[in-house]
């Protein structure tokens, strides 16, 4: 990681990163699509939320746990703290 000298440079770096990510997903999507089309088996494993998206099912907050457990626990803790703080504030009034 490097320090950015100017905000313009940071903006350009962010644009370069943002434009590169969709191309990677597009490539992976094409490879998977060609494998399915040609009836080839790919020894890959996806998280449950990816399969739910393919099937058009609704994603839930709990699906985040299988993707990134640390992020899930952190967000869940933030929701817990927010709800407790709110109830404490309401009890005092």
PyMOL commands that set and color helices and strands:
alter all, ss='L'
color gray80, all
select helices_A, chain A and resi 7-37+48-55+61-67+69-92
alter helices_A, ss='H'
color red, helices_A
deselect
rebuild
show_as cartoon
